[in-house]
Amino acid sequence: MDYKYFRDGLISLSTIQFIFSFTFLFSSILLKPYIALEPKERDFIVFLTIVNMIFSIYYLVEALKFEKVFRLEDKHIRKFGKRIGLVSLLYLPHVFIFSSLLFLDLHNLQVMIIWLSLIIEALLLGILFKEIYDLLFKEKAEREFEIDQNRKIYLERK
């Protein structure tokens, strides 16, 4: 568990996921006549991308306030781990529903955006579940040692 790598990874992946979702949303709306989207398909894509954008914004906000959480006591860090873990579990079914877009007959550009988004989502969830494991399921002594080590390295320099 390295505080800086987790924070930087979460910020970059959530930002990239937001950009891909935003691109997919507007390409589905603006290019509808050119890529032969049915209204039901377009509405499904719009709904999924808006949900994706909401989760991306949430993860970005959590990453930006992550430093404040780590300055506090261990119980606040565990609350953070539980909160982000619960949201990640709620996000997991969305990833599977989002992957159902691959079964629709979509334009090649949209299929490419879906694949890239799924890769980013998998990386995002991998980082999150690794950090949740480190925050919640490691032994208390090992977890406290790593948190104190990260505090010394990254937070006391400032």
N, C-alpha and C positions, 0 to 999 in steps of 0.2 A: 504494500500500500504506500504509494508515494503521492503525497498531496498535490504537488505541482503537476505531475503527469496526468493524474486523474482530472484535475480542474481544467487544464489545457485541452485534454482530450474531449471532455464533456462540452466545453465551449465550442470547440471547432466542429465536432460532430453534430451538435444540435443546430449550429448555424448553417452547416452544409445541408442538413436535413430540411431546414426551413426554406432554404433557397431552392432545393429540388422540388419540394412540395409547392412552393409558390410558382415555379416554372411550369410544373405539371398542371396546376390549377388554371393558369391563364392560357396555356396552350390548349387545354380542353375546351375552354370557353371561347377564345378568340379564333381558334383554327377549326372549330366544329364543322363548318361547311367544307373545308378542304380535306379533312381526314375522315369524313363520313361517320361521325358519331351519332348514335341514336340518343334521343333525349334522356332515356333511362340510364344509359351508360354514362352520359355526361353528368347527370345528377349524382350517380354513385361515385364517380371520380371526384366531383366537387366535395361531396360529404367526406370522403376518406382523406382528401388532401387538407381540408380545413381541420379535421381532427388531428392529423399529423402536425400541422402548423401549431396547434394549441399545445400539444405535447412538447414540441421543439422549444417553444417559448418558455414553457414551464421548466424544462431542463436547463435552459440558458439562464433563467433567473436563479435557479438553485445553484448553478455553478458560480454565478457572480457573488452570491452571498455565502459561499462555501467557506471562505476565509474567516468570516465572522463566526461561523459555527465552530470552527476548529479552535478558535481562541477561548471558547467557553469550556465548561466542565464536560466530563465524560457522558453524563446523562443527556446533555443536549446533542452530543454527537450521535448517541444511540437513537434519539428521537429523529434526528436527520436521516439516519440509516433506515429506520422503520418507515418514515414518510416517503422517502424516495423509492424504497422497496415496494411499498403498496402501490404507488403510482406506476412503477415499472411492471408490476403484475397486471395492472389494469391496461397498460399499453401492449402487453404481449398478445392478447387476442386480436387487437387492431392490426398487428403485423401479419397475422395469418389471414385476416379478412383482406388486407391490402394485397397480399400475394394472390388472392383470387382474381385480381385484375389480369393476371397472366393468362387466364382461361378465356378472356374476352377477345374478340377479333379486333385488335387495335392496330393503329399505324405503327410502323417500326420504330419511329422516334419515341413514341409513348412507351413502347415495350422496353426500350433502352433506359428511359427515365425510371420505369418501374424497377428494373433490375438494379440500377445504381441506388435507388432509394432503399431497396431491400438489403443491399449490402451495407449501406450506411446504418440502417436500423439494426441489423445484426451486430455491427461493431458497437453501436451505442448501447444496446442491451447487454452485450458482453462486458463492456467496461462497467456498466452500472451494477450488474450482478456480481462481478468480481469485487467491487468496492463494498457492496452490501454484505457480501460474505466476510470481507475483512472487518467491517464495522460491527457486525452482529454475531457472527458465529465463531470467531477465533476466541481462544482462551483470553481471559481478562488481562493477565499479566503481559502476554505477547501483544495484545491490542494496545494497551497503555504504553508499552515500550515504543511501539511504532509511532503512536500519536505524539508522544513526547519528543521522539527523534525528529519527526516532521516539524513540530513547533520550533525546535532549536534551529533547524536548517533554514526554514522558509519564513517563519513569522517573527522571530526575534531579530532578524537582520534589519528590518524596516525601522 
